[in-house]
Every structure is written in C-alpha cells, then in structure tokens.
Amino acid sequence: MDNANQTPNFQQPGQPYQQPGYQPNYSQQTYVQYQQYQQYPPCQPVNQTRPNGMAIAAMVLGICSIFFSAGAITGLVCAILALVFAGKVKKQTPGELQSPNRGFVLAAKICGIVGLVFSILFLILWIIYVIALVYIIQEATPYFINELAPYLNGRIDIQISSASMLF
C-alpha cells in the first residue's frame, strides 16, 4: 500500500501541465531583442479631386466606338463624340499633368481614333458590299426571268431601269 502514503499531485488552475519532477531550464534560452522600426512621417494626400464626368463619358464613347465600328454610322458617331469630348476636357484643364482626367482623356483619344479608323474601313466595306449586291441583282434578274418564264405562262411583266433603283 505504498500508494496510500503518497499525496496526489494536484495542479493549480490556469497553469500548464507539468510532469512530476520536471523543471524547465530557462537559462539555456536566449532572447532576441528586436530593433524598433523607424517611424516615417505621415503620407501627404495626393490630389484627391474626382475625374470630370465629361472625361469619363469621352472614354466610354471611345470604347463604344470600337465595339460599334462594324455598324459604320454608329461607330463614326461615337468616335467623333469621344474626340470632341476629350478635346473639351483637355481645354478645361490644359496644364495639369497630374489631373485625374488625364488618363481618361488619353484613353478616349486612343479609342476614338482606333474606332474612327475601324468605322471608316467598315463603311468602305459596306459601300462595296451594296454596290456588288446591286450589280449582282441587275445582272442576275434577266437570267432568272428567262429561266422562270416557262413556269409562269407569260404572266410576268417586269421592267428594271436605273431610275427605279435607289442608287
């Protein structure tokens, strides 16, 4: 009955668990001293003005001019408006290099010029397409009339003249 003579080893609440007879050796641990961080002066606020609404509109119109350039007229209108709005904003803030409008105006000019070039190219392609379509219709109509005449029993009377065409 040796166990009866031993007193139980109760742990105090809030202390970490230790095995009986274990004593940590704190003398072997080394502590590193940290250097204090250098304090910098507070940041100075940069020009916190908001961009002009016309600058944003010019940029949006410039982007739309690229997207709508296949519909030649819509792309042309958007590109011209983008360039006009960008010019107006540039005149309102002529010397400010750090203006918040600067990036919007630059994007509007670049997108407006690209949209204008694409729109002009697509307009030329549309004109060529319409001319070719009219030519094909004029050349093919007599052929189709002659081919269809036996099936129509002479009940067709079509006259094509250049006065009836829109072009």
Biotite code that builds the C-alpha atoms (Angstrom):
import biotite.structure as struc

atoms = struc.array([
    struc.Atom([0.000, 0.000, 0.000], chain_id="A", res_id=1, res_name="MET", atom_name="CA", element="C"),
    struc.Atom([2.653, 2.430, -0.938], chain_id="A", res_id=2, res_name="ASP", atom_name="CA", element="C"),
    struc.Atom([0.125, 4.387, -2.933], chain_id="A", res_id=3, res_name="ASN", atom_name="CA", element="C"),
    struc.Atom([-1.733, 5.392, 0.225], chain_id="A", res_id=4, res_name="ALA", atom_name="CA", element="C"),
    struc.Atom([1.292, 7.240, 1.643], chain_id="A", res_id=5, res_name="ASN", atom_name="CA", element="C"),
    struc.Atom([1.757, 9.331, -1.483], chain_id="A", res_id=6, res_name="GLN", atom_name="CA", element="C"),
    struc.Atom([-0.053, 12.612, -1.732], chain_id="A", res_id=7, res_name="THR", atom_name="CA", element="C"),
    struc.Atom([-1.773, 13.309, -5.013], chain_id="A", res_id=8, res_name="PRO", atom_name="CA", element="C"),
    struc.Atom([-0.140, 15.903, -7.237], chain_id="A", res_id=9, res_name="ASN", atom_name="CA", element="C"),
    struc.Atom([-2.908, 18.410, -7.942], chain_id="A", res_id=10, res_name="PHE", atom_name="CA", element="C"),
    struc.Atom([-2.376, 21.146, -10.492], chain_id="A", res_id=11, res_name="GLN", atom_name="CA", element="C"),
    struc.Atom([-3.392, 24.717, -9.846], chain_id="A", res_id=12, res_name="GLN", atom_name="CA", element="C"),
    struc.Atom([-5.972, 26.048, -12.299], chain_id="A", res_id=13, res_name="PRO", atom_name="CA", element="C"),
    struc.Atom([-4.557, 28.203, -15.102], chain_id="A", res_id=14, res_name="GLY", atom_name="CA", element="C"),
    struc.Atom([-1.057, 26.656, -15.006], chain_id="A", res_id=15, res_name="GLN", atom_name="CA", element="C"),
    struc.Atom([0.300, 24.486, -17.818], chain_id="A", res_id=16, res_name="PRO", atom_name="CA", element="C"),
    struc.Atom([0.577, 20.780, -17.205], chain_id="A", res_id=17, res_name="TYR", atom_name="CA", element="C"),
    struc.Atom([3.956, 19.623, -15.905], chain_id="A", res_id=18, res_name="GLN", atom_name="CA", element="C"),
    struc.Atom([5.149, 16.145, -15.307], chain_id="A", res_id=19, res_name="GLN", atom_name="CA", element="C"),
    struc.Atom([6.295, 15.466, -11.741], chain_id="A", res_id=20, res_name="PRO", atom_name="CA", element="C"),
    struc.Atom([9.976, 16.092, -11.281], chain_id="A", res_id=21, res_name="GLY", atom_name="CA", element="C"),
    struc.Atom([10.336, 18.188, -14.470], chain_id="A", res_id=22, res_name="TYR", atom_name="CA", element="C"),
    struc.Atom([11.878, 21.597, -14.060], chain_id="A", res_id=23, res_name="GLN", atom_name="CA", element="C"),
    struc.Atom([12.317, 23.722, -17.212], chain_id="A", res_id=24, res_name="PRO", atom_name="CA", element="C"),
    struc.Atom([15.755, 25.215, -17.664], chain_id="A", res_id=25, res_name="ASN", atom_name="CA", element="C"),
    struc.Atom([15.254, 28.844, -18.610], chain_id="A", res_id=26, res_name="TYR", atom_name="CA", element="C"),
    struc.Atom([18.914, 29.738, -18.511], chain_id="A", res_id=27, res_name="SER", atom_name="CA", element="C"),
    struc.Atom([19.626, 27.998, -21.807], chain_id="A", res_id=28, res_name="GLN", atom_name="CA", element="C"),
    struc.Atom([17.125, 30.030, -23.800], chain_id="A", res_id=29, res_name="GLN", atom_name="CA", element="C"),
    struc.Atom([18.350, 33.182, -25.477], chain_id="A", res_id=30, res_name="THR", atom_name="CA", element="C"),
    struc.Atom([16.128, 36.107, -26.197], chain_id="A", res_id=31, res_name="TYR", atom_name="CA", element="C"),
    struc.Atom([16.444, 38.176, -29.331], chain_id="A", res_id=32, res_name="VAL", atom_name="CA", element="C"),
    struc.Atom([15.999, 41.862, -28.968], chain_id="A", res_id=33, res_name="GLN", atom_name="CA", element="C"),
    struc.Atom([14.140, 43.440, -31.825], chain_id="A", res_id=34, res_name="TYR", atom_name="CA", element="C"),
    struc.Atom([15.079, 46.777, -33.246], chain_id="A", res_id=35, res_name="GLN", atom_name="CA", element="C"),
    struc.Atom([12.468, 49.437, -33.163], chain_id="A", res_id=36, res_name="GLN", atom_name="CA", element="C"),
    struc.Atom([11.003, 50.334, -36.508], chain_id="A", res_id=37, res_name="TYR", atom_name="CA", element="C"),
    struc.Atom([11.816, 53.689, -37.959], chain_id="A", res_id=38, res_name="GLN", atom_name="CA", element="C"),
    struc.Atom([8.811, 55.947, -37.937], chain_id="A", res_id=39, res_name="GLN", atom_name="CA", element="C"),
    struc.Atom([8.094, 57.703, -41.183], chain_id="A", res_id=40, res_name="TYR", atom_name="CA", element="C"),
    struc.Atom([6.177, 60.948, -41.491], chain_id="A", res_id=41, res_name="PRO", atom_name="CA", element="C"),
    struc.Atom([2.511, 60.531, -42.378], chain_id="A", res_id=42, res_name="PRO", atom_name="CA", element="C"),
    struc.Atom([1.684, 60.326, -46.081], chain_id="A", res_id=43, res_name="CYS", atom_name="CA", element="C"),
    struc.Atom([0.728, 63.527, -47.780], chain_id="A", res_id=44, res_name="GLN", atom_name="CA", element="C"),
    struc.Atom([-2.578, 63.231, -49.605], chain_id="A", res_id=45, res_name="PRO", atom_name="CA", element="C"),
    struc.Atom([-2.287, 63.272, -53.362], chain_id="A", res_id=46, res_name="VAL", atom_name="CA", element="C"),
    struc.Atom([-4.625, 65.398, -55.439], chain_id="A", res_id=47, res_name="ASN", atom_name="CA", element="C"),
    struc.Atom([-7.918, 63.890, -54.359], chain_id="A", res_id=48, res_name="GLN", atom_name="CA", element="C"),
    struc.Atom([-10.149, 65.541, -56.935], chain_id="A", res_id=49, res_name="THR", atom_name="CA", element="C"),
    struc.Atom([-12.560, 63.350, -58.802], chain_id="A", res_id=50, res_name="ARG", atom_name="CA", element="C"),
    struc.Atom([-12.441, 62.982, -62.587], chain_id="A", res_id=51, res_name="PRO", atom_name="CA", element="C"),
    struc.Atom([-14.703, 65.109, -64.707], chain_id="A", res_id=52, res_name="ASN", atom_name="CA", element="C"),
    struc.Atom([-17.923, 63.463, -65.895], chain_id="A", res_id=53, res_name="GLY", atom_name="CA", element="C"),
    struc.Atom([-17.211, 64.555, -69.445], chain_id="A", res_id=54, res_name="MET", atom_name="CA", element="C"),
    struc.Atom([-13.824, 62.794, -69.311], chain_id="A", res_id=55, res_name="ALA", atom_name="CA", element="C"),
    struc.Atom([-15.500, 59.553, -68.285], chain_id="A", res_id=56, res_name="ILE", atom_name="CA", element="C"),
    struc.Atom([-18.145, 59.990, -70.996], chain_id="A", res_id=57, res_name="ALA", atom_name="CA", element="C"),
    struc.Atom([-15.405, 60.567, -73.585], chain_id="A", res_id=58, res_name="ALA", atom_name="CA", element="C"),
    struc.Atom([-13.647, 57.355, -72.556], chain_id="A", res_id=59, res_name="MET", atom_name="CA", element="C"),
    struc.Atom([-16.876, 55.338, -72.638], chain_id="A", res_id=60, res_name="VAL", atom_name="CA", element="C"),
    struc.Atom([-17.733, 56.729, -76.084], chain_id="A", res_id=61, res_name="LEU", atom_name="CA", element="C"),
    struc.Atom([-14.232, 55.887, -77.293], chain_id="A", res_id=62, res_name="GLY", atom_name="CA", element="C"),
    struc.Atom([-14.621, 52.279, -76.165], chain_id="A", res_id=63, res_name="ILE", atom_name="CA", element="C"),
    struc.Atom([-18.113, 52.092, -77.687], chain_id="A", res_id=64, res_name="CYS", atom_name="CA", element="C"),
    struc.Atom([-16.761, 53.417, -80.984], chain_id="A", res_id=65, res_name="SER", atom_name="CA", element="C"),
    struc.Atom([-14.534, 50.348, -81.234], chain_id="A", res_id=66, res_name="ILE", atom_name="CA", element="C"),
    struc.Atom([-17.327, 47.937, -80.348], chain_id="A", res_id=67, res_name="PHE", atom_name="CA", element="C"),
    struc.Atom([-19.846, 49.550, -82.698], chain_id="A", res_id=68, res_name="PHE", atom_name="CA", element="C"),
    struc.Atom([-17.443, 50.157, -85.587], chain_id="A", res_id=69, res_name="SER", atom_name="CA", element="C"),
    struc.Atom([-18.978, 47.328, -87.665], chain_id="A", res_id=70, res_name="ALA", atom_name="CA", element="C"),
    struc.Atom([-22.188, 49.349, -87.768], chain_id="A", res_id=71, res_name="GLY", atom_name="CA", element="C"),
    struc.Atom([-20.294, 52.101, -89.547], chain_id="A", res_id=72, res_name="ALA", atom_name="CA", element="C"),
    struc.Atom([-22.542, 55.059, -88.734], chain_id="A", res_id=73, res_name="ILE", atom_name="CA", element="C"),
    struc.Atom([-22.846, 54.259, -85.016], chain_id="A", res_id=74, res_name="THR", atom_name="CA", element="C"),
    struc.Atom([-19.102, 53.783, -84.694], chain_id="A", res_id=75, res_name="GLY", atom_name="CA", element="C"),
    struc.Atom([-18.403, 57.051, -86.517], chain_id="A", res_id=76, res_name="LEU", atom_name="CA", element="C"),
    struc.Atom([-20.775, 58.997, -84.268], chain_id="A", res_id=77, res_name="VAL", atom_name="CA", element="C"),
    struc.Atom([-19.295, 57.509, -81.073], chain_id="A", res_id=78, res_name="CYS", atom_name="CA", element="C"),
    struc.Atom([-15.714, 58.125, -82.250], chain_id="A", res_id=79, res_name="ALA", atom_name="CA", element="C"),
    struc.Atom([-16.363, 61.733, -83.219], chain_id="A", res_id=80, res_name="ILE", atom_name="CA", element="C"),
    struc.Atom([-18.161, 62.452, -79.932], chain_id="A", res_id=81, res_name="LEU", atom_name="CA", element="C"),
    struc.Atom([-15.320, 60.829, -77.966], chain_id="A", res_id=82, res_name="ALA", atom_name="CA", element="C"),
    struc.Atom([-12.736, 63.015, -79.683], chain_id="A", res_id=83, res_name="LEU", atom_name="CA", element="C"),
    struc.Atom([-14.838, 66.171, -79.225], chain_id="A", res_id=84, res_name="VAL", atom_name="CA", element="C"),
    struc.Atom([-15.456, 65.491, -75.515], chain_id="A", res_id=85, res_name="PHE", atom_name="CA", element="C"),
    struc.Atom([-11.776, 64.672, -74.952], chain_id="A", res_id=86, res_name="ALA", atom_name="CA", element="C"),
    struc.Atom([-10.804, 67.952, -76.606], chain_id="A", res_id=87, res_name="GLY", atom_name="CA", element="C"),
    struc.Atom([-13.206, 69.918, -74.407], chain_id="A", res_id=88, res_name="LYS", atom_name="CA", element="C"),
    struc.Atom([-11.868, 68.325, -71.230], chain_id="A", res_id=89, res_name="VAL", atom_name="CA", element="C"),
    struc.Atom([-8.283, 68.961, -72.368], chain_id="A", res_id=90, res_name="LYS", atom_name="CA", element="C"),
    struc.Atom([-9.124, 72.672, -72.858], chain_id="A", res_id=91, res_name="LYS", atom_name="CA", element="C"),
    struc.Atom([-10.693, 72.876, -69.383], chain_id="A", res_id=92, res_name="GLN", atom_name="CA", element="C"),
    struc.Atom([-7.535, 71.520, -67.683], chain_id="A", res_id=93, res_name="THR", atom_name="CA", element="C"),
    struc.Atom([-4.661, 72.500, -70.007], chain_id="A", res_id=94, res_name="PRO", atom_name="CA", element="C"),
    struc.Atom([-1.608, 72.440, -67.715], chain_id="A", res_id=95, res_name="GLY", atom_name="CA", element="C"),
    struc.Atom([-2.372, 69.819, -65.100], chain_id="A", res_id=96, res_name="GLU", atom_name="CA", element="C"),
    struc.Atom([-0.035, 66.854, -65.605], chain_id="A", res_id=97, res_name="LEU", atom_name="CA", element="C"),
    struc.Atom([-1.374, 65.001, -62.557], chain_id="A", res_id=98, res_name="GLN", atom_name="CA", element="C"),
    struc.Atom([-5.006, 65.692, -63.308], chain_id="A", res_id=99, res_name="SER", atom_name="CA", element="C"),
    struc.Atom([-7.341, 62.746, -62.684], chain_id="A", res_id=100, res_name="PRO", atom_name="CA", element="C"),
    struc.Atom([-8.822, 63.462, -66.116], chain_id="A", res_id=101, res_name="ASN", atom_name="CA", element="C"),
    struc.Atom([-5.521, 62.824, -67.894], chain_id="A", res_id=102, res_name="ARG", atom_name="CA", element="C"),
    struc.Atom([-5.871, 59.033, -68.134], chain_id="A", res_id=103, res_name="GLY", atom_name="CA", element="C"),
    struc.Atom([-9.490, 59.221, -69.208], chain_id="A", res_id=104, res_name="PHE", atom_name="CA", element="C"),
    struc.Atom([-8.695, 61.784, -71.915], chain_id="A", res_id=105, res_name="VAL", atom_name="CA", element="C"),
    struc.Atom([-5.785, 59.716, -73.203], chain_id="A", res_id=106, res_name="LEU", atom_name="CA", element="C"),
    struc.Atom([-7.908, 56.556, -73.327], chain_id="A", res_id=107, res_name="ALA", atom_name="CA", element="C"),
    struc.Atom([-10.714, 58.463, -75.054], chain_id="A", res_id=108, res_name="ALA", atom_name="CA", element="C"),
    struc.Atom([-8.380, 59.818, -77.727], chain_id="A", res_id=109, res_name="LYS", atom_name="CA", element="C"),
    struc.Atom([-6.728, 56.456, -78.420], chain_id="A", res_id=110, res_name="ILE", atom_name="CA", element="C"),
    struc.Atom([-10.011, 54.513, -78.504], chain_id="A", res_id=111, res_name="CYS", atom_name="CA", element="C"),
    struc.Atom([-11.699, 57.281, -80.504], chain_id="A", res_id=112, res_name="GLY", atom_name="CA", element="C"),
    struc.Atom([-9.008, 57.238, -83.187], chain_id="A", res_id=113, res_name="ILE", atom_name="CA", element="C"),
    struc.Atom([-8.987, 53.432, -83.379], chain_id="A", res_id=114, res_name="VAL", atom_name="CA", element="C"),
    struc.Atom([-12.807, 53.397, -83.541], chain_id="A", res_id=115, res_name="GLY", atom_name="CA", element="C"),
    struc.Atom([-12.778, 56.096, -86.238], chain_id="A", res_id=116, res_name="LEU", atom_name="CA", element="C"),
    struc.Atom([-10.324, 54.115, -88.393], chain_id="A", res_id=117, res_name="VAL", atom_name="CA", element="C"),
    struc.Atom([-12.294, 50.880, -87.965], chain_id="A", res_id=118, res_name="PHE", atom_name="CA", element="C"),
    struc.Atom([-15.575, 52.659, -88.719], chain_id="A", res_id=119, res_name="SER", atom_name="CA", element="C"),
    struc.Atom([-14.202, 54.190, -91.910], chain_id="A", res_id=120, res_name="ILE", atom_name="CA", element="C"),
    struc.Atom([-12.881, 50.805, -93.029], chain_id="A", res_id=121, res_name="LEU", atom_name="CA", element="C"),
    struc.Atom([-16.223, 49.128, -92.310], chain_id="A", res_id=122, res_name="PHE", atom_name="CA", element="C"),
    struc.Atom([-18.074, 51.969, -94.093], chain_id="A", res_id=123, res_name="LEU", atom_name="CA", element="C"),
    struc.Atom([-15.950, 51.364, -97.186], chain_id="A", res_id=124, res_name="ILE", atom_name="CA", element="C"),
    struc.Atom([-16.654, 47.633, -96.950], chain_id="A", res_id=125, res_name="LEU", atom_name="CA", element="C"),
    struc.Atom([-20.419, 48.281, -96.606], chain_id="A", res_id=126, res_name="TRP", atom_name="CA", element="C"),
    struc.Atom([-20.387, 50.544, -99.687], chain_id="A", res_id=127, res_name="ILE", atom_name="CA", element="C"),
    struc.Atom([-18.506, 47.902, -101.698], chain_id="A", res_id=128, res_name="ILE", atom_name="CA", element="C"),
    struc.Atom([-20.971, 45.256, -100.485], chain_id="A", res_id=129, res_name="TYR", atom_name="CA", element="C"),
    struc.Atom([-24.042, 47.287, -101.504], chain_id="A", res_id=130, res_name="VAL", atom_name="CA", element="C"),
    struc.Atom([-22.595, 48.145, -104.932], chain_id="A", res_id=131, res_name="ILE", atom_name="CA", element="C"),
    struc.Atom([-21.708, 44.488, -105.540], chain_id="A", res_id=132, res_name="ALA", atom_name="CA", element="C"),
    struc.Atom([-25.164, 43.377, -104.393], chain_id="A", res_id=133, res_name="LEU", atom_name="CA", element="C"),
    struc.Atom([-26.916, 45.832, -106.732], chain_id="A", res_id=134, res_name="VAL", atom_name="CA", element="C"),
    struc.Atom([-24.690, 44.777, -109.618], chain_id="A", res_id=135, res_name="TYR", atom_name="CA", element="C"),
    struc.Atom([-25.365, 41.090, -108.969], chain_id="A", res_id=136, res_name="ILE", atom_name="CA", element="C"),
    struc.Atom([-29.109, 41.678, -108.793], chain_id="A", res_id=137, res_name="ILE", atom_name="CA", element="C"),
    struc.Atom([-29.093, 43.674, -112.055], chain_id="A", res_id=138, res_name="GLN", atom_name="CA", element="C"),
    struc.Atom([-27.063, 41.036, -113.857], chain_id="A", res_id=139, res_name="GLU", atom_name="CA", element="C"),
    struc.Atom([-28.946, 38.061, -112.469], chain_id="A", res_id=140, res_name="ALA", atom_name="CA", element="C"),
    struc.Atom([-32.528, 39.330, -112.912], chain_id="A", res_id=141, res_name="THR", atom_name="CA", element="C"),
    struc.Atom([-32.827, 38.751, -116.692], chain_id="A", res_id=142, res_name="PRO", atom_name="CA", element="C"),
    struc.Atom([-31.345, 35.282, -116.285], chain_id="A", res_id=143, res_name="TYR", atom_name="CA", element="C"),
    struc.Atom([-33.868, 34.354, -113.618], chain_id="A", res_id=144, res_name="PHE", atom_name="CA", element="C"),
    struc.Atom([-36.743, 35.834, -115.625], chain_id="A", res_id=145, res_name="ILE", atom_name="CA", element="C"),
    struc.Atom([-35.783, 33.792, -118.670], chain_id="A", res_id=146, res_name="ASN", atom_name="CA", element="C"),
    struc.Atom([-35.450, 30.668, -116.562], chain_id="A", res_id=147, res_name="GLU", atom_name="CA", element="C"),
    struc.Atom([-38.756, 31.207, -114.767], chain_id="A", res_id=148, res_name="LEU", atom_name="CA", element="C"),
    struc.Atom([-40.804, 32.303, -117.835], chain_id="A", res_id=149, res_name="ALA", atom_name="CA", element="C"),
    struc.Atom([-41.917, 28.805, -118.875], chain_id="A", res_id=150, res_name="PRO", atom_name="CA", element="C"),
    struc.Atom([-43.273, 28.202, -115.403], chain_id="A", res_id=151, res_name="TYR", atom_name="CA", element="C"),
    struc.Atom([-45.151, 31.499, -115.206], chain_id="A", res_id=152, res_name="LEU", atom_name="CA", element="C"),
    struc.Atom([-47.094, 31.048, -118.511], chain_id="A", res_id=153, res_name="ASN", atom_name="CA", element="C"),
    struc.Atom([-46.337, 34.583, -119.663], chain_id="A", res_id=154, res_name="GLY", atom_name="CA", element="C"),
    struc.Atom([-47.900, 36.293, -116.649], chain_id="A", res_id=155, res_name="ARG", atom_name="CA", element="C"),
    struc.Atom([-44.848, 38.316, -115.733], chain_id="A", res_id=156, res_name="ILE", atom_name="CA", element="C"),
    struc.Atom([-44.126, 41.881, -116.723], chain_id="A", res_id=157, res_name="ASP", atom_name="CA", element="C"),
    struc.Atom([-41.005, 43.240, -115.014], chain_id="A", res_id=158, res_name="ILE", atom_name="CA", element="C"),
    struc.Atom([-39.102, 46.252, -116.178], chain_id="A", res_id=159, res_name="GLN", atom_name="CA", element="C"),
    struc.Atom([-35.875, 47.171, -114.466], chain_id="A", res_id=160, res_name="ILE", atom_name="CA", element="C"),
    struc.Atom([-34.438, 50.579, -115.057], chain_id="A", res_id=161, res_name="SER", atom_name="CA", element="C"),
    struc.Atom([-31.807, 52.610, -113.291], chain_id="A", res_id=162, res_name="SER", atom_name="CA", element="C"),
    struc.Atom([-34.475, 55.155, -112.294], chain_id="A", res_id=163, res_name="ALA", atom_name="CA", element="C"),
    struc.Atom([-36.212, 52.597, -110.089], chain_id="A", res_id=164, res_name="SER", atom_name="CA", element="C"),
    struc.Atom([-33.039, 51.879, -108.125], chain_id="A", res_id=165, res_name="MET", atom_name="CA", element="C"),
    struc.Atom([-32.136, 53.891, -105.052], chain_id="A", res_id=166, res_name="LEU", atom_name="CA", element="C"),
    struc.Atom([-28.501, 54.237, -106.070], chain_id="A", res_id=167, res_name="PHE", atom_name="CA", element="C"),
])
